[in-house]
């Protein structure tokens, strides 16, 4: 990326420009289709059929009905409607610190948002985030997947005792706003069992993490096992490489129940010929440039480099991730794992001064989040980690520990003076 003066930045956080900012093949596809026809989806066009077929090949066979929309928020809102119509129930189970969109219906199921607004609705039930670094069941637990899934079962049982009926469990396949969390393998299948026995469906939110980002698989929910299939999958952000495209994939059974209302689902711009041409181009680039395998390779290399830094800098408490979805948890103390919020803020600012765009997430705003475009290279990884090392080491002095450098920089500002946030990316931008 470049600023108005032409300075070049390495983008480590923009998971919208999935195959690279302004990729020429994606731009060309949009331009060429715009020159021919762009209309609403009441008029069936080959592009929407071709795109649905291409997407279906990446998903389990059961997920064979597609609704096209314009944003991740629209997709999750439709998923909520589908779940309620299919089950005849109303309530939703979500994970703590979750964020699923900015519509009113989605703020209601996003603890990250509603706790600062109107609070938790009676039909929303919050389960603990399956965080094996900070949560109640940590890396030393013999079976954290079952333990965290049992918490969901407890939440469901508590709701049922009050006469509530569960329509859906919503979860990002890899919780991002919660702090770049990697749920323990086997967690989703266990949760799905509890939810389905309660009459609900499982919704996998792939908006931030789908389309090959995790490297090992095309979809992040597939990390939970080959046999695990959600009832509904939502897609957005990376699906259009910056063009407003989104999608909901679901089963025939769910779709038929939705159609039975007699009220058709229609979206003026969703699934337009241009949007589908863009979506097809993104899939073409992913395949031709082998970006899923690239994500696996570069992600593993970046994890290795960061792991080496962890041994050197005590402030780096945990390095977690898969593919090009990585979190670096900064701590003040190894025993308490207290979030190093101010220090993380400082690191992000210093990195931007060094022409590297990174941001923070997590309840403590202390987790450095890596979600770069998929063309992020081995050389990019080396450069970013070298700069991070220099900042944590306290160069140019080179002898001061990171904690001392960061603390002195913060203490030098008068308490009444707000810290300069111009160099810090806004949390909801990416």
C-alpha positions as CSV (number, residue, x, y, z in Angstrom):
1,X,0.0,0.0,0.0
2,X,1.1,3.6,-0.6
3,X,0.2,6.9,1.2
4,X,-0.5,10.2,-0.5
5,X,3.3,11.0,-0.7
6,X,4.1,7.6,-2.3
7,X,5.6,5.9,0.8
8,X,5.3,2.1,0.6
9,X,3.8,0.1,3.5
10,X,3.6,-3.6,4.1
11,X,0.0,-4.5,4.9
12,X,-0.2,-7.2,7.5
13,X,-3.9,-6.9,8.5
14,X,-6.1,-6.3,5.4
15,X,-8.0,-9.6,4.9
16,X,-10.4,-7.9,2.5
17,X,-7.8,-7.5,-0.3
18,X,-7.5,-11.2,-0.2
19,X,-5.4,-11.9,-3.3
20,X,-3.6,-8.6,-3.2
21,X,-4.7,-4.9,-3.5
22,X,-6.2,-4.1,-6.9
23,X,-5.2,-7.5,-8.4
24,X,-5.2,-6.9,-12.2
25,X,-7.2,-10.0,-13.0
26,X,-9.9,-9.1,-10.5
27,X,-10.0,-5.5,-11.7
28,X,-10.1,-6.7,-15.3
29,X,-13.0,-9.0,-14.6
30,X,-15.1,-6.3,-13.0
31,X,-14.3,-3.8,-15.9
32,X,-15.1,-6.2,-18.7
33,X,-18.4,-7.3,-17.1
34,X,-19.3,-3.7,-16.5
35,X,-18.9,-3.0,-20.1
36,X,-21.4,-5.7,-21.1
37,X,-24.1,-5.9,-18.5
38,X,-24.8,-5.2,-14.9
39,X,-28.3,-5.7,-13.6
40,X,-30.1,-7.1,-10.6
41,X,-30.5,-10.8,-10.0
42,X,-34.1,-11.0,-11.0
43,X,-32.6,-11.6,-14.4
44,X,-30.7,-14.9,-14.3
45,X,-27.2,-14.6,-15.7
46,X,-24.6,-17.2,-16.4
47,X,-22.2,-15.7,-14.0
48,X,-24.4,-16.4,-10.9
49,X,-24.9,-20.0,-12.0
50,X,-21.2,-20.5,-12.7
51,X,-20.2,-18.9,-9.5
52,X,-22.5,-21.0,-7.4
53,X,-21.2,-24.1,-9.1
54,X,-17.6,-23.1,-8.4
55,X,-18.2,-22.4,-4.8
56,X,-20.1,-25.6,-4.3
57,X,-17.0,-27.6,-5.4
58,X,-15.1,-26.1,-2.4
59,X,-17.7,-27.1,0.2
60,X,-19.2,-30.3,1.5
61,X,-21.9,-31.7,-0.8
62,X,-24.6,-31.0,1.8
63,X,-24.1,-27.3,1.5
64,X,-25.5,-26.8,-2.0
65,X,-27.9,-23.8,-1.8
66,X,-26.4,-20.3,-2.2
67,X,-27.8,-16.8,-1.5
68,X,-25.7,-13.9,-2.7
69,X,-25.5,-10.6,-0.9
70,X,-23.3,-7.5,-0.5
71,X,-21.7,-7.7,2.9
72,X,-20.9,-10.0,5.7
73,X,-23.4,-8.3,7.9
74,X,-26.1,-9.0,5.3
75,X,-25.0,-12.7,5.2
76,X,-25.1,-13.2,9.0
77,X,-28.5,-11.5,9.2
78,X,-29.9,-13.8,6.5
79,X,-28.3,-16.8,8.3
80,X,-30.2,-15.8,11.5
81,X,-33.5,-15.6,9.5
82,X,-32.8,-19.0,7.9
83,X,-32.1,-20.6,11.3
84,X,-35.2,-19.2,12.9
85,X,-37.5,-20.2,10.1
86,X,-36.1,-23.7,9.8
87,X,-36.1,-24.5,13.5
88,X,-39.2,-22.5,14.6
89,X,-37.1,-21.3,17.5
90,X,-35.8,-17.8,18.4
91,X,-32.8,-17.9,20.7
92,X,-29.1,-17.8,19.8
93,X,-26.0,-19.1,21.5
94,X,-22.8,-17.1,20.8
95,X,-19.2,-17.0,22.0
96,X,-18.0,-14.3,24.4
97,X,-16.3,-11.3,22.7
98,X,-17.8,-12.3,19.4
99,X,-18.6,-9.9,16.6
100,X,-20.9,-10.8,13.7
101,X,-21.8,-7.5,12.1
102,X,-23.2,-4.0,12.4
103,X,-26.9,-4.5,11.8
104,X,-29.2,-4.3,14.8
105,X,-29.9,-8.0,14.7
106,X,-26.2,-8.8,14.7
107,X,-25.2,-6.3,17.3
108,X,-27.6,-8.2,19.5
109,X,-25.6,-11.4,19.0
110,X,-22.2,-9.7,19.3
111,X,-21.0,-9.4,22.9
112,X,-18.1,-7.3,21.6
113,X,-20.7,-4.6,20.7
114,X,-23.8,-5.1,22.8
115,X,-21.9,-4.8,26.2
116,X,-21.2,-1.2,25.3
117,X,-24.7,-0.5,24.0
118,X,-28.0,-1.9,25.2
119,X,-26.7,-5.0,26.9
120,X,-27.6,-8.6,26.4
121,X,-31.1,-9.6,25.2
122,X,-32.9,-12.4,27.0
123,X,-32.8,-14.5,23.8
124,X,-29.0,-14.3,23.5
125,X,-26.9,-16.8,25.5
126,X,-23.1,-16.4,25.8
127,X,-20.7,-19.3,26.1
128,X,-17.0,-19.0,27.0
129,X,-14.6,-18.3,24.2
130,X,-12.6,-21.6,23.6
131,X,-9.3,-19.8,24.4
132,X,-6.7,-22.3,25.6
133,X,-4.3,-19.5,26.6
134,X,-6.5,-17.3,28.7
135,X,-9.7,-19.2,29.2
136,X,-10.8,-21.6,32.1
137,X,-9.5,-24.6,30.2
138,X,-5.9,-24.0,29.1
139,X,-3.1,-25.8,27.2
140,X,-2.5,-28.2,30.2
141,X,-6.1,-29.5,30.2
142,X,-6.5,-33.1,29.0
143,X,-9.4,-32.4,26.7
144,X,-10.2,-28.7,26.3
145,X,-12.5,-29.3,23.3
146,X,-14.9,-31.4,25.3
147,X,-14.6,-29.1,28.3
148,X,-15.4,-25.9,26.3
149,X,-18.2,-27.7,24.5
150,X,-19.7,-28.8,27.9
151,X,-19.9,-25.1,28.7
152,X,-22.1,-24.6,25.6
153,X,-24.2,-27.6,26.8
154,X,-24.5,-25.9,30.2
155,X,-25.6,-22.6,28.6
156,X,-28.2,-24.4,26.5
157,X,-29.6,-26.3,29.5
158,X,-29.8,-23.1,31.5
159,X,-31.8,-21.5,28.7
160,X,-34.1,-24.4,28.3
161,X,-34.9,-24.4,32.0
162,X,-36.2,-20.9,31.5
163,X,-38.4,-22.1,28.6
164,X,-36.2,-20.7,25.9
165,X,-35.7,-22.6,22.6
166,X,-32.4,-22.5,20.7
167,X,-32.5,-21.6,17.0
168,X,-28.7,-21.4,16.3
169,X,-25.2,-21.4,17.5
170,X,-23.1,-18.7,15.8
171,X,-19.3,-18.8,15.8
172,X,-16.5,-17.5,13.7
173,X,-14.6,-20.6,12.6
174,X,-11.5,-18.8,14.1
175,X,-12.6,-16.1,16.5
176,X,-10.8,-12.9,15.3
177,X,-12.1,-10.0,17.4
178,X,-11.8,-12.3,20.4
179,X,-8.0,-12.3,20.0
180,X,-7.1,-14.6,17.0
181,X,-8.3,-17.7,18.8
182,X,-7.7,-21.2,17.5
183,X,-10.4,-23.4,18.9
184,X,-9.2,-26.9,20.0
185,X,-9.8,-29.6,17.4
186,X,-13.0,-31.4,18.0
187,X,-14.7,-28.5,19.7
188,X,-17.2,-27.7,16.8
189,X,-18.4,-31.3,16.4
190,X,-19.1,-31.5,20.1
191,X,-20.9,-28.2,20.1
192,X,-22.9,-29.1,17.0
193,X,-24.1,-32.2,18.8
194,X,-25.4,-30.2,21.8
195,X,-27.0,-27.6,19.6
196,X,-28.7,-30.0,17.3
197,X,-30.1,-32.0,20.1
198,X,-31.6,-28.8,21.4
199,X,-33.3,-28.3,18.0
200,X,-30.9,-25.6,16.7
201,X,-28.5,-25.3,13.8
202,X,-24.7,-24.6,13.6
203,X,-23.7,-21.4,11.7
204,X,-20.0,-21.1,10.8
205,X,-19.0,-17.5,10.1
206,X,-16.2,-17.7,7.6
207,X,-16.2,-14.0,6.7
208,X,-12.8,-13.2,8.1
209,X,-11.1,-16.6,7.7
210,X,-12.3,-18.4,4.6
211,X,-11.0,-18.8,1.0
212,X,-7.8,-20.7,1.8
213,X,-6.4,-18.3,4.5
214,X,-5.7,-21.2,6.9
215,X,-3.6,-23.0,4.3
216,X,-4.4,-26.6,5.3
217,X,-8.0,-26.2,4.1
218,X,-10.1,-23.9,1.9
219,X,-12.5,-23.2,4.8
220,X,-11.4,-22.8,8.5
221,X,-14.3,-24.9,9.8
222,X,-12.6,-27.9,8.1
223,X,-9.8,-27.6,10.7
224,X,-12.3,-29.3,13.0
225,X,-12.3,-32.5,11.1
226,X,-13.4,-33.9,7.7
227,X,-16.7,-35.1,9.0
228,X,-17.8,-31.8,10.5
229,X,-20.3,-29.9,8.3
230,X,-22.1,-26.8,9.5
231,X,-25.7,-26.2,8.7
232,X,-25.1,-22.7,7.4
233,X,-21.8,-21.0,6.3
234,X,-21.5,-17.3,5.8
235,X,-18.9,-15.6,3.6
236,X,-17.8,-12.0,3.0
237,X,-14.8,-9.7,3.0
238,X,-12.2,-11.7,1.1
239,X,-14.8,-13.2,-1.3
240,X,-14.7,-10.1,-3.5
241,X,-11.2,-8.8,-2.9
242,X,-12.7,-5.4,-1.9
243,X,-15.7,-5.5,-4.2
244,X,-18.9,-5.8,-2.1
245,X,-19.9,-9.5,-2.3
246,X,-21.1,-11.9,0.3
247,X,-22.7,-15.3,0.3
248,X,-24.7,-17.7,2.5
249,X,-24.4,-21.4,1.8
250,X,-26.8,-23.9,3.4
251,X,-28.6,-27.2,2.9
252,X,-31.7,-28.0,0.9
253,X,-33.7,-28.6,4.0
254,X,-33.0,-25.2,5.5
255,X,-33.6,-23.5,2.1
256,X,-36.9,-25.3,1.6
257,X,-38.2,-24.2,5.0
258,X,-37.3,-20.6,4.2
259,X,-39.0,-20.8,0.8
260,X,-42.1,-22.3,2.5
261,X,-43.0,-18.8,3.9
262,X,-44.0,-17.7,0.5
263,X,-41.8,-14.6,1.0
264,X,-39.0,-14.8,-1.5
265,X,-35.5,-13.6,-0.6
266,X,-34.5,-10.8,-3.0
267,X,-31.4,-8.6,-3.0
268,X,-31.1,-5.9,-5.7
269,X,-27.3,-5.9,-6.0
270,X,-26.4,-9.3,-4.5
271,X,-25.3,-11.8,-7.1
272,X,-25.1,-9.2,-9.9
273,X,-23.2,-10.1,-13.0
274,X,-20.3,-7.9,-12.0
275,X,-20.2,-9.2,-8.4
276,X,-20.2,-12.8,-9.6
277,X,-17.5,-12.0,-12.3
278,X,-15.3,-10.6,-9.5
279,X,-16.0,-13.6,-7.3
280,X,-15.0,-16.0,-10.1
281,X,-11.9,-14.0,-10.7
282,X,-10.9,-14.3,-7.1
283,X,-11.3,-18.1,-7.2
284,X,-9.2,-18.1,-10.4
285,X,-6.4,-16.2,-8.8
286,X,-6.4,-18.4,-5.7
287,X,-6.1,-21.4,-7.9
288,X,-3.6,-20.1,-10.5
289,X,-1.3,-18.5,-8.0
290,X,-1.7,-21.5,-5.5
291,X,-2.3,-19.0,-2.7
292,X,-3.8,-21.6,-0.3
293,X,-0.5,-23.5,-0.4
294,X,1.4,-20.2,-0.2
295,X,-0.5,-19.3,2.9
296,X,0.5,-22.6,4.5
297,X,4.1,-22.1,3.6
298,X,4.5,-18.4,4.6
299,X,2.3,-18.8,7.6
300,X,4.4,-21.7,9.0
301,X,7.6,-19.6,8.3
302,X,6.1,-16.5,10.1
303,X,5.1,-18.7,13.1
304,X,8.6,-20.1,13.3
305,X,10.2,-16.6,13.2
306,X,7.8,-15.3,15.8
307,X,8.5,-18.3,18.0
308,X,12.2,-17.5,17.9
309,X,11.3,-14.0,19.1
310,X,9.2,-15.4,21.9
311,X,12.3,-17.1,23.3
312,X,14.1,-13.7,23.2
313,X,11.3,-11.3,24.5
314,X,9.3,-12.2,27.6
315,X,6.6,-9.8,26.5
316,X,5.5,-12.2,23.8
317,X,3.3,-14.5,25.8
318,X,1.7,-16.7,23.2
319,X,2.1,-17.2,19.4
320,X,-0.9,-18.9,17.9
321,X,-2.2,-19.3,14.4
322,X,-2.7,-21.3,11.3
323,X,-1.8,-20.3,7.8
324,X,-2.0,-16.5,7.4
325,X,-4.2,-16.1,10.5
326,X,-1.8,-15.4,13.4
327,X,-2.0,-13.8,16.8
328,X,0.8,-12.6,19.1
329,X,-0.4,-12.2,22.7
330,X,1.6,-9.5,24.5
331,X,1.7,-9.9,28.3
332,X,3.1,-7.9,31.3
333,X,3.8,-11.0,33.4
334,X,4.2,-14.7,32.5
335,X,2.6,-15.9,35.7
336,X,-0.6,-13.8,35.5
337,X,-0.6,-13.4,31.7
338,X,-1.9,-9.8,32.3
339,X,-2.6,-8.2,28.9
340,X,0.1,-5.7,27.8
341,X,-2.4,-3.3,26.3
342,X,-0.3,-0.1,26.3
343,X,2.7,-1.9,25.1
344,X,0.8,-3.5,22.2
345,X,-0.5,0.0,21.3
346,X,3.1,1.3,21.3
347,X,4.4,-1.5,19.2
348,X,1.7,-1.0,16.5
349,X,2.5,2.8,16.4
350,X,6.2,2.1,16.1
351,X,5.6,-0.4,13.3
352,X,3.6,2.1,11.4
353,X,6.5,4.6,11.7
354,X,8.5,1.8,10.1
355,X,6.0,1.5,7.2
356,X,4.3,-1.7,8.5
357,X,0.6,-1.8,9.1
358,X,-0.5,-4.0,12.0
359,X,-3.3,-3.8,14.5
360,X,-4.5,-5.3,17.8
361,X,-7.5,-7.3,18.9
362,X,-8.7,-9.3,21.8
363,X,-10.6,-8.2,25.0
364,X,-7.4,-6.6,26.3
365,X,-6.5,-5.1,22.9
366,X,-3.1,-6.7,23.4
367,X,-3.0,-9.3,20.6
368,X,-1.1,-8.3,17.5
369,X,-3.2,-9.7,14.6
370,X,-1.7,-10.9,11.3
371,X,-4.3,-11.3,8.5
372,X,-2.4,-10.1,5.5
373,X,-3.3,-10.4,1.8
374,X,-2.5,-13.9,0.7
375,X,0.4,-12.7,-1.5
376,X,2.3,-11.8,1.7
377,X,5.8,-13.3,1.1
378,X,8.6,-15.0,2.9
379,X,10.6,-11.8,2.5
380,X,7.7,-9.7,3.9
381,X,7.7,-12.1,6.9
382,X,11.4,-11.7,7.5
383,X,11.2,-7.9,7.3
384,X,8.3,-7.5,9.6
385,X,9.7,-9.8,12.3
386,X,13.1,-8.0,12.1
387,X,11.4,-4.7,12.7
388,X,9.4,-6.1,15.5
389,X,12.6,-7.5,17.1
390,X,14.3,-4.1,16.8
391,X,11.3,-2.4,18.5
392,X,11.1,-4.9,21.3
393,X,14.9,-4.8,21.8
394,X,14.8,-1.0,22.2
395,X,17.2,-0.1,19.3
396,X,19.1,2.0,18.7
397,X,20.4,1.5,22.3
398,X,20.1,-2.2,21.9
399,X,20.6,-3.1,25.5
400,X,17.2,-2.2,27.1
401,X,14.6,-4.8,27.6
402,X,11.3,-4.2,25.8
403,X,9.4,-3.7,29.0
404,X,11.7,-0.9,30.1
405,X,11.6,0.8,26.7
406,X,7.9,0.6,26.5
407,X,7.2,1.7,30.1
408,X,9.5,4.7,29.8
409,X,7.9,5.8,26.6
410,X,4.5,5.7,28.2
411,X,5.5,7.3,31.5
412,X,7.1,10.2,29.7
413,X,3.6,11.5,28.8
414,X,1.7,13.6,31.3
415,X,-1.4,11.7,32.6
416,X,-3.7,14.4,31.1
417,X,-2.2,14.2,27.6
418,X,-4.0,11.6,25.4
419,X,-1.6,9.4,23.5
420,X,-1.3,10.1,19.8
421,X,-3.6,7.6,18.0
422,X,-3.0,8.9,14.5
423,X,-0.6,6.0,13.9
424,X,-2.9,3.3,15.1
425,X,-5.4,1.6,12.9
426,X,-9.0,1.8,14.0
427,X,-10.1,-1.7,15.3
428,X,-13.2,-2.1,13.1
429,X,-11.6,-1.1,9.8
430,X,-10.2,-4.6,9.0
